[in-house]
């Protein structure tokens, strides 16, 4: 007969294998916590905000001027991450890394309809992240004058080294929560697989569902320590049983 898994069966399956599911989730959380703390190198972030206006602007609050400056933001973003800027930063700070490496560390962004450019740097050393961010701003300010005739670069918020910098990744708590949920789902999957491929008959209901035959009786296992009261309860319970989806007397 075709087997159907309903919510009640799923609940029974989870309840039956609850210890295994919880253990797998706990193991996954412990492994995630250990890896996050000891195996993954922390990464720190530093940001600088700069405002760039064109040199020939008599009124920086003119709508057309502002619109033109906003349209140039994408150009500034490309220039900031170009070899022209980043290679000079590598030389200025005497960094032991190539252009491709520092390129992946730098992110340039701007808010919508804003002339403010945000330069964000990620590095394993918080001080190095701050130095790279400020150096990029300085080199960009020097070079942009030559190539785009822009001499109005204002640093709104320079990068600063905090007294107690916090890494942006890894995030141990988040990783532990995700690992716990993943472990629980894996445990449920293992339990479901075990139940699905388990064709053994354990109860009277299994006889009816797997063989399509009604049960006529059952032999109750009585331990030596079973009390007379427990035996009486077992007899009362055995007087009725479910056959073919209906309760009948035995």
C-alpha positions as CSV (number, residue, x, y, z in Angstrom):
1,X,0.0,0.0,0.0
2,X,1.1,3.6,-0.6
3,X,2.4,5.2,2.5
4,X,1.5,8.8,3.3
5,X,3.3,11.0,5.8
6,X,1.0,13.4,7.6
7,X,1.8,15.9,10.3
8,X,1.1,13.4,13.1
9,X,3.5,10.9,11.6
10,X,6.1,13.7,11.2
11,X,5.6,14.8,14.8
12,X,6.0,11.2,16.0
13,X,9.2,10.7,13.9
14,X,10.8,13.9,15.3
15,X,9.8,13.0,18.9
16,X,11.2,9.5,18.5
17,X,14.5,10.8,17.2
18,X,14.6,14.0,19.2
19,X,17.8,13.1,21.1
20,X,19.7,12.4,17.9
21,X,18.4,15.6,16.3
22,X,19.4,17.7,19.3
23,X,22.8,16.1,19.6
24,X,23.6,16.7,15.9
25,X,22.5,20.4,16.3
26,X,24.7,20.8,19.4
27,X,27.7,19.2,17.7
28,X,27.2,21.5,14.7
29,X,27.0,24.6,16.9
30,X,30.1,23.6,18.9
31,X,32.1,23.0,15.7
32,X,30.9,26.3,14.2
33,X,31.9,28.2,17.4
34,X,35.3,26.6,17.5
35,X,36.0,27.3,13.8
36,X,34.7,30.9,14.0
37,X,36.9,31.6,17.0
38,X,40.1,29.8,16.2
39,X,40.2,28.8,12.5
40,X,38.9,31.9,10.7
41,X,41.0,35.0,10.7
42,X,39.0,38.1,11.8
43,X,38.5,40.9,9.3
44,X,38.2,44.6,10.3
45,X,36.6,47.4,8.4
46,X,37.4,51.1,8.0
47,X,35.6,53.7,6.0
48,X,36.2,57.3,4.8
49,X,33.6,59.7,3.4
50,X,34.6,62.3,0.8
51,X,32.7,65.0,-1.1
52,X,33.9,65.9,-4.6
53,X,32.8,69.0,-6.5
54,X,33.9,70.3,-9.9
55,X,36.5,73.1,-9.9
56,X,34.6,75.4,-12.3
57,X,31.4,75.5,-10.1
58,X,30.5,79.0,-9.0
59,X,27.6,77.7,-7.1
60,X,27.8,74.2,-5.7
61,X,24.2,74.3,-4.8
62,X,23.0,74.9,-8.3
63,X,20.7,72.0,-9.4
64,X,22.5,71.4,-12.7
65,X,25.9,71.4,-11.0
66,X,24.7,69.0,-8.3
67,X,23.2,66.7,-11.0
68,X,26.5,66.8,-13.0
69,X,28.5,65.9,-9.9
70,X,26.2,63.0,-9.1
71,X,26.6,61.6,-12.6
72,X,30.4,61.7,-12.1
73,X,30.2,59.6,-8.9
74,X,30.6,56.3,-10.9
75,X,33.6,57.8,-12.7
76,X,35.2,58.7,-9.3
77,X,34.5,55.2,-8.1
78,X,36.3,53.6,-11.0
79,X,39.3,56.0,-10.6
80,X,39.6,55.3,-6.9
81,X,40.0,51.5,-7.5
82,X,42.2,52.0,-10.5
83,X,45.9,51.1,-10.6
84,X,46.7,54.8,-10.7
85,X,45.5,55.2,-7.2
86,X,45.9,51.8,-5.6
87,X,49.5,51.2,-6.8
88,X,50.5,54.5,-5.3
89,X,48.9,53.5,-2.0
90,X,50.8,50.3,-2.0
91,X,54.1,52.2,-2.6
92,X,53.2,54.9,0.0
93,X,52.4,52.4,2.7
94,X,55.0,49.9,1.7
95,X,52.4,47.1,1.6
96,X,53.5,43.6,0.9
97,X,50.7,42.8,-1.5
98,X,49.8,43.2,-5.2
99,X,47.2,45.3,-6.9
100,X,44.6,42.5,-7.2
101,X,44.8,41.8,-3.5
102,X,44.2,45.4,-2.4
103,X,41.6,45.8,-5.2
104,X,39.4,43.1,-3.5
105,X,39.8,44.8,-0.1
106,X,38.4,48.2,-1.3
107,X,34.8,49.0,-1.9
108,X,33.6,52.3,-3.2
109,X,29.9,53.3,-2.8
110,X,27.6,56.3,-2.6
111,X,24.1,56.8,-1.4
112,X,21.4,57.4,-4.0
113,X,21.3,61.0,-5.3
114,X,24.3,61.9,-3.1
115,X,27.6,63.5,-3.9
116,X,29.2,61.7,-1.0
117,X,31.6,58.9,-1.8
118,X,32.3,56.2,0.8
119,X,35.6,54.3,0.6
120,X,35.5,51.1,2.6
121,X,38.6,48.9,3.3
122,X,38.6,45.5,4.8
123,X,41.8,44.0,6.3
124,X,43.0,41.5,8.8
125,X,44.7,44.3,10.7
126,X,42.5,47.2,11.9
127,X,45.4,49.7,11.8
128,X,46.3,48.7,8.2
129,X,42.6,49.1,7.2
130,X,42.6,52.7,8.5
131,X,45.9,53.6,6.9
132,X,44.8,52.2,3.5
133,X,41.5,54.1,3.6
134,X,43.1,57.4,4.5
135,X,45.9,56.9,2.0
136,X,43.4,56.2,-0.8
137,X,41.7,59.5,0.0
138,X,44.9,61.4,0.0
139,X,46.2,59.9,-3.3
140,X,42.8,60.4,-5.0
141,X,42.8,64.1,-3.9
142,X,46.2,64.6,-5.5
143,X,45.6,62.7,-8.7
144,X,42.1,63.9,-9.5
145,X,43.3,67.5,-9.9
146,X,45.5,66.4,-12.8
147,X,43.1,64.3,-14.8
148,X,39.7,65.9,-14.2
149,X,40.5,69.4,-13.1
150,X,38.8,68.8,-9.8
151,X,40.4,70.7,-6.8
152,X,37.5,70.6,-4.4
153,X,37.8,67.3,-2.5
154,X,36.6,67.5,1.0
155,X,37.0,64.7,3.6
156,X,33.8,64.5,5.6
157,X,34.8,61.7,7.8
158,X,38.4,60.3,7.9
159,X,39.1,56.8,9.0
160,X,40.0,56.5,12.6
161,X,41.4,53.6,14.6
162,X,39.1,52.8,17.5
163,X,40.4,51.9,20.9
164,X,38.7,48.5,20.8
165,X,38.0,47.6,17.2
166,X,35.5,44.9,16.5
167,X,35.9,42.6,13.5
168,X,33.0,42.5,11.0
169,X,33.6,38.8,10.3
170,X,33.4,36.2,11.3
171,X,30.2,36.6,13.4
172,X,30.4,33.7,15.8
173,X,26.9,34.1,17.2
174,X,25.3,34.2,13.8
175,X,27.4,31.3,12.6
176,X,26.4,29.2,15.7
177,X,22.7,29.9,15.1
178,X,22.9,29.0,11.4
179,X,24.9,25.9,12.2
180,X,22.4,24.8,14.9
181,X,19.5,25.2,12.4
182,X,21.4,23.3,9.7
183,X,22.3,20.6,12.2
184,X,18.6,20.3,13.2
185,X,17.5,19.9,9.6
186,X,20.2,17.4,8.9
187,X,19.1,15.4,12.0
188,X,15.5,15.5,10.8
189,X,16.6,14.4,7.3
190,X,18.5,11.5,8.8
191,X,15.5,10.5,10.9
192,X,13.2,10.7,7.9
193,X,15.5,8.6,5.9
194,X,15.8,6.0,8.6
195,X,12.0,5.8,9.0
196,X,11.4,5.7,5.3
197,X,13.7,2.8,4.6
198,X,12.7,0.9,7.8
199,X,10.3,-1.8,6.6
200,X,10.2,-3.8,9.8
201,X,6.8,-4.3,11.6
202,X,6.8,-3.1,15.1
203,X,3.1,-2.4,16.0
204,X,-0.4,-3.5,15.1
205,X,-0.9,-0.4,13.0
206,X,2.2,-1.4,10.9
207,X,0.5,-4.7,10.1
208,X,-2.6,-2.9,8.9
209,X,-0.7,-0.3,6.9
210,X,1.9,-2.5,5.3
211,X,0.0,-5.8,4.8
212,X,-3.6,-4.5,4.7
213,X,-4.7,-7.1,7.2
214,X,-6.6,-6.6,10.4
215,X,-5.0,-7.6,13.7
216,X,-7.0,-10.2,15.7
217,X,-4.9,-10.0,18.9
218,X,-1.7,-9.0,20.5
219,X,0.6,-10.6,23.1
220,X,1.6,-8.1,25.8
221,X,5.1,-8.4,27.2
222,X,5.0,-8.4,31.0
223,X,8.1,-7.8,33.0
224,X,8.8,-9.4,36.4
225,X,8.6,-6.0,38.0
226,X,5.2,-5.2,36.6
227,X,2.7,-4.5,39.4
228,X,-0.9,-5.9,39.4
229,X,-2.3,-2.4,38.9
230,X,-0.2,-2.1,35.7
231,X,-1.4,-5.4,34.5
232,X,-5.0,-4.4,35.0
233,X,-4.3,-1.2,33.0
234,X,-2.8,-3.2,30.2
235,X,-5.8,-5.5,30.0
236,X,-8.2,-2.5,29.9
237,X,-6.2,-0.9,27.1
238,X,-6.2,-4.2,25.2
239,X,-10.0,-4.5,25.2
240,X,-10.2,-2.0,22.4
241,X,-8.1,-1.6,19.4
242,X,-8.2,0.2,16.1
243,X,-8.9,-2.0,13.1
244,X,-9.4,-0.6,9.6
245,X,-9.7,2.9,11.1
246,X,-12.5,2.0,13.5
247,X,-12.4,1.2,17.2
248,X,-13.7,-2.3,18.0
249,X,-13.7,-4.5,21.0
250,X,-11.1,-7.3,21.2
